[in-house]
Amino acid sequence: MLIYIYGEDTFRSREFLKSNIDRFKKERDPQGMNLVVLDAKKDEPSRIWNELTASPFLAEKRMVVIENPLSANAEVADSLVEGIKEARIPENNIAVFWQGEAMGKAKSVQELKKMLEKEKWARNFDNLKGPALLAWLKEQLAAKGGKTTPDALIYISQNVSDMWLAGTLLDQLVAYAGEKEITIGDAQLFLEEKVDDNIFNMVDAIVAGNRKQAFKLIQEQRRLGEDEFKIFAMIVRQFRILIQMRDLYNRFDNMRSDEMAKELGLHPFVAKKSLPLMKQFSLDKLKSIYGQLLEIDIKTKTGQGDQSLFIDLLVGKS
């Protein structure tokens, strides 16, 4: 049996590898006498194949984990390609190939990659985005005994840079919040907000009624692979920030951006970038567009239409 585990998301792929190892040890090898972990970048082909073809010791199955086979030199890659083609791995041995580093450039590495990806038990872990990332974060929090507000969950999904950071962050937030619900303020204490100039420019174009520029920037986000859920969430969040800042500006004359950032719990740069845009429009104008965004959210969640179409219609009416 050959299992291939790979993909950009090495956090989840590593967790999946660990779960397979743990299950094997629990069900078949509690003493750990039939489990071997090798590094394809360090171990010689002879050692690798000695382990892959060795018989189980007082057990029905043996598991051999080979890490980063696609990062090995040409000699190791050649050996693995040849051995897999010849079906040299015994049926009672479980060979697990885990790839988590940059690939080598040898021709045999490319051939090995294609072979492994065609295996029945190949599992690819792509980076999660949008609803899939939100669902994963929610599931992980529940497993850790934590709970969070929807806006805090969205904030984390928009600003976490990788799953390794996400795993550590969730542990920190659960420990910090205890039995309380994790709020967006809690998340901001541990995770700095990413600043994306395109979002400021996109919202500026929408509010100003510059349809051509707004469509161009939205299409650019789509071209970069951002899903509609995230694009919509970013627009909603920026309008919420503008409304909060405009309200403060109306109530307190000449309030500086750094003071607003402190009052609203914003990244100082976000407040600084938002201030000139906020000054151009009245609170009523911003609230009107925000109300349309809420209508889009309700219609999308109740199955009344496609979110991307609603966003385009909003821009067309601006």
C-alpha positions as CSV (number, residue, x, y, z in Angstrom):
1,M,0.0,0.0,0.0
2,L,1.4,3.4,-1.0
3,I,0.1,6.7,0.5
4,Y,1.2,10.0,-0.9
5,I,0.6,13.2,1.2
6,Y,1.5,16.6,-0.3
7,G,0.4,20.2,-0.9
8,E,1.1,23.8,0.0
9,D,-0.7,23.5,3.3
10,T,2.0,21.6,5.2
11,F,0.3,22.2,8.6
12,R,-2.8,20.1,7.6
13,S,-0.7,17.6,5.6
14,R,1.6,17.1,8.6
15,E,-1.5,16.7,10.9
16,F,-2.9,14.1,8.5
17,L,0.4,12.2,8.5
18,K,0.5,12.2,12.3
19,S,-3.1,10.9,12.4
20,N,-2.1,8.0,10.1
21,I,0.9,7.2,12.2
22,D,-1.1,7.4,15.5
23,R,-3.8,5.1,14.1
24,F,-1.2,2.6,12.9
25,K,0.5,2.5,16.3
26,K,-2.7,2.2,18.2
27,E,-4.3,-0.5,16.0
28,R,-1.2,-2.5,14.8
29,D,2.0,-1.5,16.5
30,P,1.6,-0.2,20.1
31,Q,5.3,-1.0,20.9
32,G,6.5,1.0,17.9
33,M,8.6,-1.9,16.5
34,N,7.2,-1.7,12.9
35,L,7.3,2.0,12.3
36,V,10.2,3.7,10.6
37,V,10.6,7.3,9.5
38,L,13.2,8.2,6.9
39,D,14.4,11.4,5.3
40,A,14.9,11.1,1.6
41,K,17.4,13.9,1.6
42,K,19.7,12.2,4.0
43,D,19.2,8.4,3.7
44,E,20.8,6.4,1.0
45,P,18.7,4.4,-1.5
46,S,19.9,1.2,0.0
47,R,18.7,2.1,3.4
48,I,15.3,3.3,2.1
49,W,14.7,0.0,0.1
50,N,15.9,-2.2,3.0
51,E,13.2,-0.6,5.2
52,L,10.5,-0.6,2.5
53,T,11.0,-4.3,1.8
54,A,11.7,-5.6,5.3
55,S,9.1,-8.0,6.8
56,P,6.9,-6.9,9.7
57,F,8.3,-8.0,13.1
58,L,5.7,-10.1,15.0
59,A,2.9,-8.2,13.3
60,E,0.8,-8.2,10.2
61,K,1.8,-4.7,8.9
62,R,4.8,-2.5,8.8
63,M,4.8,1.3,8.1
64,V,7.7,3.2,6.5
65,V,7.4,7.0,6.3
66,I,9.6,8.7,3.8
67,E,9.7,12.4,4.1
68,N,10.4,14.8,1.2
69,P,11.0,12.2,-1.6
70,L,10.8,15.0,-4.2
71,S,13.5,17.0,-2.5
72,A,16.1,14.2,-2.7
73,N,18.9,13.9,-5.2
74,A,18.6,12.2,-8.6
75,E,20.0,8.9,-7.3
76,V,17.3,8.5,-4.7
77,A,14.6,9.7,-7.1
78,D,15.8,7.2,-9.8
79,S,15.8,4.4,-7.2
80,L,12.2,5.2,-6.1
81,V,10.9,5.5,-9.6
82,E,12.4,2.1,-10.6
83,G,11.3,0.4,-7.4
84,I,7.7,1.6,-7.6
85,K,7.5,0.6,-11.3
86,E,8.7,-2.8,-10.4
87,A,6.2,-3.0,-7.5
88,R,8.9,-3.9,-5.0
89,I,7.0,-2.8,-2.0
90,P,5.4,-5.8,-0.3
91,E,1.6,-5.8,0.2
92,N,1.9,-6.1,4.0
93,N,4.0,-2.9,4.1
94,I,2.5,0.6,4.2
95,A,4.7,3.1,2.4
96,V,3.9,6.7,3.2
97,F,5.5,9.5,1.2
98,W,5.1,13.0,2.7
99,Q,6.3,16.0,0.7
100,G,6.6,19.4,2.5
101,E,9.6,21.1,1.0
102,A,10.7,22.6,-2.3
103,M,11.1,20.0,-5.1
104,G,14.4,19.1,-6.8
105,K,15.0,19.8,-10.4
106,A,16.1,16.4,-11.7
107,K,14.1,14.8,-14.4
108,S,13.5,11.7,-12.3
109,V,12.0,13.9,-9.5
110,Q,9.4,15.1,-12.0
111,E,8.7,11.5,-13.0
112,L,8.4,10.5,-9.4
113,K,6.0,13.3,-8.7
114,K,3.7,12.3,-11.6
115,M,3.8,8.6,-10.4
116,L,2.9,9.5,-6.8
117,E,0.1,11.8,-7.7
118,K,-1.6,9.0,-9.7
119,E,-1.7,6.7,-6.7
120,K,-5.1,5.8,-5.3
121,W,-4.2,7.0,-1.8
122,A,-2.7,10.4,-2.9
123,R,-4.0,13.3,-0.8
124,N,-3.4,16.9,-1.8
125,F,-3.7,19.7,0.8
126,D,-4.2,23.0,-0.9
127,N,-4.3,26.2,1.0
128,L,-7.8,26.9,2.3
129,K,-9.6,30.0,1.4
130,G,-13.0,31.7,2.0
131,P,-15.8,29.5,3.4
132,A,-13.5,26.4,3.5
133,L,-11.0,28.3,5.7
134,L,-13.7,29.7,7.9
135,A,-15.2,26.2,8.4
136,W,-11.7,24.8,9.3
137,L,-11.1,27.6,11.8
138,K,-14.5,27.0,13.4
139,E,-13.9,23.2,13.6
140,Q,-10.4,23.7,15.1
141,L,-11.8,26.1,17.7
142,A,-14.5,23.7,18.7
143,A,-12.0,20.9,19.0
144,K,-9.9,23.1,21.3
145,G,-12.9,24.0,23.4
146,G,-13.2,27.6,22.1
147,K,-15.9,29.7,20.5
148,T,-15.9,33.0,18.7
149,T,-18.0,35.7,17.2
150,P,-18.6,35.7,13.4
151,D,-16.7,38.9,12.9
152,A,-13.7,37.6,14.9
153,L,-13.6,34.5,12.7
154,I,-13.7,36.5,9.5
155,Y,-11.0,38.8,10.8
156,I,-8.7,35.8,11.6
157,S,-9.4,34.2,8.1
158,Q,-8.5,37.5,6.4
159,N,-5.3,38.2,8.2
160,V,-3.7,34.8,9.1
161,S,-0.7,34.2,6.8
162,D,-0.5,30.4,7.0
163,M,-2.0,27.4,8.8
164,W,1.0,27.0,11.1
165,L,0.4,30.5,12.4
166,A,-3.3,29.8,12.6
167,G,-2.8,26.7,14.7
168,T,-0.7,28.6,17.2
169,L,-3.0,31.6,17.1
170,L,-6.1,29.5,18.0
171,D,-4.3,28.0,21.0
172,Q,-3.4,31.4,22.2
173,L,-6.9,32.8,21.8
174,V,-8.5,29.9,23.5
175,A,-6.1,30.2,26.4
176,Y,-6.6,34.0,26.6
177,A,-10.4,33.9,26.4
178,G,-11.0,31.0,28.7
179,E,-14.7,30.1,28.7
180,K,-15.7,33.5,27.2
181,E,-16.4,34.0,23.5
182,I,-13.4,35.2,21.4
183,T,-14.1,38.7,20.1
184,I,-12.6,40.6,17.2
185,G,-10.8,42.7,19.9
186,D,-9.2,39.6,21.3
187,A,-8.1,38.5,17.8
188,Q,-6.5,41.9,17.1
189,L,-4.4,41.6,20.2
190,F,-2.6,38.6,18.8
191,L,-2.9,39.1,15.0
192,E,-2.0,42.3,13.2
193,E,-4.3,43.3,10.3
194,K,-3.0,43.0,6.8
195,V,-3.2,46.3,4.8
196,D,-4.3,46.0,1.2
197,D,-4.2,49.2,-0.8
198,N,-6.5,47.6,-3.4
199,I,-9.3,47.4,-0.9
200,F,-9.1,51.1,-0.1
201,N,-9.0,51.9,-3.7
202,M,-11.9,49.6,-4.5
203,V,-14.2,51.1,-1.8
204,D,-13.1,54.6,-2.8
205,A,-14.2,53.8,-6.4
206,I,-17.6,52.3,-5.2
207,V,-18.5,55.3,-3.0
208,A,-17.3,57.8,-5.6
209,G,-19.4,56.2,-8.3
210,N,-16.3,55.4,-10.4
211,R,-17.8,52.2,-11.9
212,K,-15.0,51.6,-14.4
213,Q,-12.3,51.6,-11.7
214,A,-14.4,49.7,-9.2
215,F,-15.1,46.9,-11.7
216,K,-11.4,46.8,-12.7
217,L,-10.3,46.4,-9.1
218,I,-12.9,43.8,-8.3
219,Q,-11.9,41.8,-11.4
220,E,-8.2,42.0,-10.3
221,Q,-9.1,40.5,-6.9
222,R,-10.9,37.7,-8.7
223,R,-8.0,37.2,-11.1
224,L,-5.7,36.8,-8.0
225,G,-7.9,33.9,-6.9
226,E,-9.9,35.6,-4.1
227,D,-13.4,34.1,-3.8
228,E,-16.5,36.2,-3.8
229,F,-17.1,35.6,-0.1
230,K,-13.8,37.1,0.9
231,I,-14.1,40.0,-1.6
232,F,-17.6,40.8,-0.1
233,A,-16.4,40.5,3.5
234,M,-13.5,42.9,2.8
235,I,-15.8,45.5,1.3
236,V,-18.3,45.2,4.1
237,R,-15.5,45.5,6.7
238,Q,-14.0,48.6,5.1
239,F,-17.4,50.3,4.9
240,R,-18.0,49.5,8.6
241,I,-14.7,51.2,9.4
242,L,-15.6,54.3,7.4
243,I,-19.0,54.6,9.1
244,Q,-17.4,54.2,12.6
245,M,-14.7,56.8,11.7
246,R,-17.3,59.2,10.1
247,D,-19.4,59.0,13.2
248,L,-16.4,59.8,15.5
249,Y,-15.5,62.6,13.1
250,N,-19.0,64.1,13.3
251,R,-19.0,64.0,17.1
252,F,-15.5,65.1,17.8
253,D,-14.1,67.9,15.6
254,N,-10.5,67.4,14.2
255,M,-10.0,64.0,15.7
256,R,-6.8,62.6,14.5
257,S,-6.4,59.2,12.7
258,D,-4.2,57.8,15.5
259,E,-6.9,58.7,18.1
260,M,-9.6,57.0,16.0
261,A,-7.4,53.9,15.6
262,K,-7.1,53.7,19.4
263,E,-10.8,54.4,20.0
264,L,-11.9,51.8,17.4
265,G,-9.2,49.2,17.9
266,L,-7.9,49.6,14.3
267,H,-4.4,49.2,12.9
268,P,-3.0,52.8,12.8
269,F,-2.2,52.6,9.1
270,V,-5.8,51.4,8.3
271,A,-7.2,54.5,10.1
272,K,-4.6,56.8,8.4
273,K,-5.5,55.5,4.9
274,S,-9.2,55.6,5.6
275,L,-9.4,59.1,7.0
276,P,-9.1,61.1,3.6
277,L,-11.7,58.7,2.1
278,M,-14.0,59.1,5.0
279,K,-13.9,62.9,4.8
280,Q,-15.2,62.9,1.2
281,F,-18.6,61.4,2.1
282,S,-21.4,62.0,4.5
283,L,-22.4,59.5,7.2
284,D,-25.8,59.1,5.4
285,K,-24.1,58.2,2.1
286,L,-21.9,55.6,3.8
287,K,-24.9,54.1,5.7
288,S,-26.9,53.9,2.5
289,I,-24.3,51.8,0.7
290,Y,-23.8,49.7,3.9
291,G,-27.5,49.0,3.9
292,Q,-27.3,47.7,0.4
293,L,-24.4,45.5,1.4
294,L,-26.6,44.0,4.2
295,E,-29.4,43.4,1.7
296,I,-26.8,41.5,-0.5
297,D,-25.8,39.4,2.5
298,I,-29.3,38.5,3.3
299,K,-30.2,37.6,-0.3
300,T,-27.1,35.5,-0.7
301,K,-27.6,33.6,2.6
302,T,-31.3,32.9,1.7
303,G,-30.5,31.6,-1.8
304,Q,-32.0,34.5,-3.7
305,G,-29.1,34.9,-6.1
306,D,-25.3,34.8,-6.8
307,Q,-23.1,37.0,-4.6
308,S,-20.8,38.0,-7.5
309,L,-23.8,39.2,-9.5
310,F,-25.1,41.2,-6.5
311,I,-21.7,42.9,-6.1
312,D,-21.5,43.8,-9.7
313,L,-25.1,45.2,-9.6
314,L,-24.1,47.3,-6.5
315,V,-21.1,48.8,-8.3
316,G,-23.3,49.4,-11.4
317,K,-25.8,51.4,-9.4
318,S,-23.1,53.4,-7.5
